[in-house]
């Protein structure tokens, strides 16, 4: 399959001359408006720099006042900025897909916008009709019981064969935990095992313990937990594909249920939930926390791995629908840690031992993208995944890598403890 490679800049001279001819007097008339928008972006870049090649061939340097991500972008058409202003990150993706902007490496561009998310304000947030339309569709894909099944199937039921091509051999679809994410020497398998060990260490499992996993994925954590000691394991998922894979992988020693967390019954010594809460949605955070409190025995422990967004930009983020919510994870919502922590404490759960490791996620995503590129280049991707899908998925991996590199998005592990009676 010949996939679009967004890392390769398009031919500038042909594009620029064609645009210049077609733009004519209209471009000269509205050009100053676009330069004022570039001025706003420039003012919001407290750190890092952006070299922008404009449709008329001129070059502007934005930012550059302090160290940070350095990137390049070519605006092939001014319309790319219109899409950014109207549609935020979702509009910026549509502009990229339409060939209206290009970059030799989009990852530092995404890191730049994330690193300056607070000072940029609403520059890259949806506005006007697109904001309200995005909010409506996000609401329509809310995570009630029916919606949760539909949303999970949208992403995870792309097929076990698809994910097995580019994830590590143990099928972990969450951030790994490296010895050092910057040296690139440790295998992804080793770093993923360390991540799971860190989760299991928080739970203090022993022979005879009962463990519930909310969002069991393909069974990687369950397998590692059952290798540690003799436990009773129950896993919850809403993905039929994941459930089938996990049941075959784990055999009779584990119970895998196609069950919503809100409908789970019983009590457990320990609960694990790795990057599942992002699929819950703001409205249902209280139900998720209440389920953990209800399902834990007194004295029980829960270990949660979650993706958070800087509290200073959460309200603006939550008022629209970004690229990820629109195209990748319908119904999703990153965590406001302060609100989530308050909900846990209100349920009587102790919030303990938070560990952040966002740069480890950036490296995990880079590894996934390298593997994804390799299977595409080798023609191993099933034919049902067309060129549009390949480009979208590669953009998604780059977008997330840049997000974690920039720092306004992070990943963390925390232990929630239910006090003994």
C-alpha positions in Angstrom: 0.0 0.0 0.0 1.3 3.4 -0.9 0.5 5.5 2.1 0.8 9.2 2.5 3.8 10.1 4.5 3.2 13.4 6.4 6.9 13.6 7.3 7.8 14.4 3.7 7.3 18.0 2.7 5.3 18.6 -0.5 6.9 20.3 -3.5 6.9 23.9 -2.5 7.5 25.6 -5.8 4.6 23.9 -7.6 2.2 24.3 -4.8 3.2 27.9 -4.1 2.9 29.1 -7.7 -0.4 27.4 -8.2 -1.8 29.0 -5.0 -0.4 32.4 -5.9 -2.1 32.3 -9.3 -5.5 31.1 -7.9 -5.5 33.5 -4.9 -5.0 36.7 -6.9 -6.6 39.8 -5.5 -8.6 37.9 -2.9 -5.5 36.7 -1.1 -4.1 40.3 -1.2 -7.3 41.6 0.3 -7.6 39.2 3.2 -3.9 38.5 3.7 -3.6 41.2 6.5 -6.3 39.4 8.5 -4.3 36.2 8.4 -1.2 38.1 9.5 -3.1 39.5 12.5 -3.9 35.9 13.4 -0.2 35.0 13.1 0.5 37.9 15.4 -1.8 36.4 18.0 0.0 33.0 17.7 3.3 34.8 17.9 2.3 36.6 21.1 1.1 33.3 22.7 4.4 31.4 22.1 6.2 32.0 25.4 8.6 29.1 24.6 9.8 27.5 21.4 9.7 28.8 17.9 7.8 28.2 14.6 9.2 28.9 11.1 6.2 29.4 8.9 6.4 29.5 5.1 3.4 31.4 3.9 1.3 30.9 0.7 3.0 33.9 -1.0 6.4 32.4 -0.3 7.4 34.7 2.5 8.8 33.3 5.8 7.8 34.4 9.3 9.5 33.3 12.5 7.0 33.1 15.4 8.1 32.9 19.0 11.8 32.3 19.7 11.8 34.1 23.0 12.7 31.1 25.1 13.9 27.6 24.7 11.3 25.0 23.6 10.1 23.0 20.6 11.4 24.3 17.3 9.4 23.4 14.2 8.6 24.2 10.6 5.3 24.4 8.8 4.4 25.4 5.3 1.0 27.0 4.9 0.1 25.9 1.4 -3.3 27.7 1.6 -4.5 30.4 3.9 -7.6 28.3 4.4 -5.6 26.2 6.8 -5.7 29.1 9.3 -9.5 29.5 8.8 -9.9 25.8 9.7 -7.7 26.2 12.8 -9.7 29.2 14.0 -13.1 27.6 13.3 -12.4 24.0 14.2 -9.4 24.0 16.5 -7.3 20.8 16.4 -10.0 19.0 14.5 -10.0 21.7 11.9 -6.2 21.7 11.8 -6.3 18.0 11.0 -8.8 18.6 8.2 -6.5 21.2 6.7 -3.6 18.7 6.8 -5.7 16.0 5.2 -6.7 18.5 2.4 -3.0 19.3 1.8 -3.4 22.9 3.1 -0.4 22.7 5.3 2.6 20.4 5.6 5.7 20.0 7.8 8.8 17.9 7.6 8.0 16.7 11.1 4.6 17.6 12.7 5.5 16.1 16.1 7.4 19.2 17.4 4.7 21.4 15.9 2.1 19.6 18.1 4.6 19.8 21.0 4.9 23.6 20.5 1.1 24.2 20.7 0.8 21.9 23.7 3.8 23.6 25.5 2.1 26.9 25.0 -1.5 25.8 25.5 -2.1 28.2 28.4 -0.7 31.4 26.8 -2.2 30.6 23.4 -5.7 30.7 25.0 -8.5 30.1 22.4 -6.3 30.4 19.3 -6.5 26.7 18.6 -9.9 26.0 20.2 -13.1 25.5 18.2 -15.2 28.7 17.7 -18.6 29.7 16.5 -20.8 27.1 14.7 -18.1 24.4 14.6 -17.7 24.6 18.4 -21.4 24.1 19.0 -21.6 21.4 16.3 -18.7 19.6 17.9 -20.2 19.8 21.3 -23.5 18.4 20.0 -21.8 15.4 18.4 -19.7 14.8 21.5 -22.9 14.9 23.6 -24.6 12.5 21.1 -21.7 10.0 21.7 -21.8 10.3 25.5 -20.9 7.3 27.5 -24.2 6.1 28.9 -24.4 2.3 28.8 -25.4 2.0 25.2 -23.1 4.8 24.1 -20.1 3.2 25.9 -20.5 0.0 24.0 -20.7 1.8 20.7 -17.8 4.1 21.4 -15.5 1.3 22.5 -16.4 -0.8 19.5 -15.6 2.2 17.2 -11.9 2.1 18.3 -11.0 -1.3 19.8 -13.0 -3.5 17.5 -10.8 -2.5 14.5 -9.5 -6.0 15.1 -7.0 -7.9 17.1 -5.0 -8.6 13.9 -4.6 -4.9 13.4 -3.4 -4.0 16.9 -1.1 -7.1 17.1 0.9 -5.8 14.1 2.2 -2.7 15.9 1.8 -3.1 19.6 4.4 -5.0 21.7 4.1 -8.7 21.8 2.0 -8.6 25.0 -0.6 -6.3 23.5 -0.3 -3.3 25.9 -2.1 -0.2 24.5 -1.1 2.3 27.2 2.1 4.1 28.2 5.1 2.0 29.0 7.5 2.9 31.8 11.1 3.0 30.7 14.3 3.1 32.7 15.2 6.2 30.7 12.8 7.3 27.9 15.5 9.3 26.2 18.1 6.6 25.4 16.0 4.4 23.1 17.9 1.2 24.2 15.3 -0.6 26.3 12.8 -2.8 24.4 9.2 -1.8 24.5 8.3 -5.2 25.9 10.6 -4.6 28.9 9.2 -1.1 29.5 5.6 -2.4 29.3 6.3 -5.1 31.8 7.8 -2.5 34.2 4.6 -0.5 33.9 2.5 -3.4 34.8 4.8 -4.3 37.7 4.4 -0.8 39.0 0.6 -1.1 38.9 0.7 -4.6 40.6 3.2 -3.4 43.3 0.6 -0.8 44.3 -2.0 -3.5 44.9 0.0 -5.7 47.3 -1.5 -8.9 45.9 -0.9 -12.2 47.6 -2.1 -15.8 47.2 -5.8 -15.9 47.6 -6.4 -12.2 46.6 -9.2 -11.2 44.4 -8.4 -8.7 41.6 -10.9 -6.8 39.3 -9.6 -5.0 36.2 -11.8 -2.3 34.8 -10.9 -2.2 31.2 -8.9 -5.5 30.8 -7.7 -4.9 27.3 -6.2 -8.0 25.7 -5.2 -9.6 29.1 -1.6 -8.5 29.5 -2.0 -7.2 33.1 -4.0 -10.3 34.1 -1.4 -12.6 32.7 1.4 -10.9 34.6 -0.7 -10.7 37.8 -1.5 -14.4 37.7 2.2 -15.2 37.2 3.0 -13.4 40.4 0.6 -15.3 42.7 -2.5 -17.4 42.8 -5.4 -15.0 42.6 -9.0 -14.8 41.5 -9.1 -12.5 38.5 -12.1 -10.9 36.9 -11.8 -8.6 33.9 -14.3 -6.2 32.4 -14.4 -4.9 28.8 -16.9 -3.7 26.4 -14.9 -4.8 23.3 -16.0 -8.1 21.9 -12.7 -8.4 20.1 -10.7 -7.9 23.3 -12.8 -10.3 25.3 -12.3 -13.0 22.7 -8.6 -12.5 22.7 -8.2 -12.3 26.5 -10.3 -15.5 27.0 -8.2 -17.5 24.7 -5.0 -16.1 26.1 -5.9 -16.6 29.8 -7.9 -19.8 29.7 -10.0 -21.0 32.5 -7.9 -19.3 35.2 -9.6 -15.9 34.5 -13.1 -14.6 34.1 -13.6 -12.0 31.3 -17.0 -10.3 31.2 -18.5 -8.0 28.6 -19.9 -5.8 31.4 -20.1 -2.1 32.0 -18.2 -1.0 35.2 -21.5 0.4 36.5 -23.1 -3.1 36.4 -20.2 -5.0 38.1 -21.0 -6.9 41.3 -19.1 -8.3 44.2 -16.2 -7.0 46.3 -12.5 -7.3 45.6 -9.2 -7.0 47.5 -7.8 -5.0 44.6 -8.9 -3.1 41.5 -6.7 -2.1 38.5 -7.7 0.2 35.7 -5.1 1.3 33.1 -6.1 4.2 30.9 -9.7 3.3 30.9 -11.1 6.3 32.7 -10.4 8.5 29.7 -13.3 6.6 28.0 -15.7 7.4 30.8 -16.5 11.1 30.2 -16.9 14.0 32.5 -20.5 13.3 33.3 -19.8 9.8 34.5 -16.7 10.4 36.6 -18.7 10.2 39.8 -20.2 6.9 38.7 -16.7 5.5 38.0 -15.3 6.5 41.4 -18.5 5.3 43.1 -18.1 1.9 41.4 -14.5 1.6 42.7 -15.5 2.4 46.2 -18.4 0.0 46.1 -16.4 -2.9 44.6 -13.4 -2.5 46.9 -13.4 -4.4 50.2 -12.6 -2.3 53.3 -8.9 -1.9 53.3 -8.7 -2.7 49.6 -6.5 -0.9 47.1 -7.1 0.4 43.6 -4.3 1.3 41.1 -5.3 3.7 38.3 -3.2 4.8 35.4 -4.8 7.9 33.8 -4.1 10.6 31.2 -4.5 14.1 32.5 -4.6 17.6 31.0 -3.4 20.7 32.7 -6.1 22.0 35.0 -5.5 25.5 33.7 -6.9 24.6 30.3 -9.4 21.9 31.2 -12.5 24.1 31.1 -11.6 25.4 27.6 -10.8 21.8 26.5 -14.1 20.5 27.8 -16.2 23.1 26.1 -15.4 21.7 22.6 -14.5 18.5 20.8 -10.8 18.2 19.8 -9.2 16.0 17.1 -9.0 12.9 19.3 -12.7 13.1 20.4 -13.8 13.8 16.8 -11.9 11.2 14.9 -10.3 8.7 17.3 -12.0 8.2 20.7 -15.6 9.3 20.5 -17.0 10.2 23.9 -13.5 10.5 25.4 -12.4 13.1 27.9 -8.9 13.6 29.5 -8.8 13.9 33.3 -8.8 17.1 35.3 -6.8 15.7 38.2 -8.0 18.2 40.8 -11.7 17.3 40.1 -11.0 13.6 39.9 -9.1 13.6 43.2 -11.9 15.6 44.9 -14.4 13.0 43.7 -12.3 10.2 45.1 -11.9 11.8 48.4 -15.6 12.6 48.6 -16.2 8.8 48.3 -13.9 8.3 51.2 -10.9 7.0 49.1 -7.4 8.0 50.1 -5.4 9.4 47.1 -1.8 8.2 47.5 1.6 8.1 45.8 1.0 9.8 42.4 3.7 9.3 39.8 3.9 11.2 36.5 5.7 10.0 33.4 4.5 11.9 30.4 7.8 11.7 28.5 7.6 7.9 28.7 4.3 8.1 26.8 5.9 10.2 24.1 8.5 7.5 23.6 5.9 4.8 23.7 4.0 6.6 20.9 7.2 7.1 18.9 7.8 3.3 19.1 4.3 2.5 18.0 4.6 4.9 15.1 7.9 3.4 13.9 6.3 -0.1 14.0 3.1 1.2 12.3 5.2 2.8 9.5 7.1 -0.5 9.1 4.1 -2.7 8.7 2.6 -0.2 6.2 5.8 0.0 4.2 6.0 -3.8 4.1 2.4 -4.1 3.0 1.3 -6.0 6.0 -1.7 -3.9 6.9 -5.0 -5.6 6.0 -6.5 -4.2 2.8 -9.6 -3.0 4.5 -7.5 -0.1 6.0 -7.2 2.3 3.1 -4.9 5.2 2.5 -7.1 7.7 4.3 -7.1 5.4 7.4 -3.3 5.0 7.3 -2.8 8.8 7.1 -5.3 9.4 9.9 -3.7 6.8 12.2 -0.2 8.1 11.6 -1.4 11.7 12.3 -3.0 10.4 15.5 0.2 8.9 16.7 2.2 12.0 15.9 -0.4 14.3 17.5 -0.3 12.4 20.8 3.4 12.1 20.8 3.7 15.8 20.4 1.1 16.4 23.1 3.0 14.4 25.7 6.3 16.0 24.7 4.9 19.5 25.1 3.9 18.8 28.7 0.3 20.1 29.0 -0.8 16.4 28.7 0.6 13.9 31.1 0.1 10.3 32.3 0.2 9.2 35.9 -0.4 6.3 38.3 -2.1 6.7 41.6 -3.2 4.4 44.4 -6.7 4.7 45.9 -7.2 3.1 49.3 -10.5 2.3 50.9 -10.0 2.7 54.7 -10.7 -0.4 56.8 -13.8 -0.4 58.9 
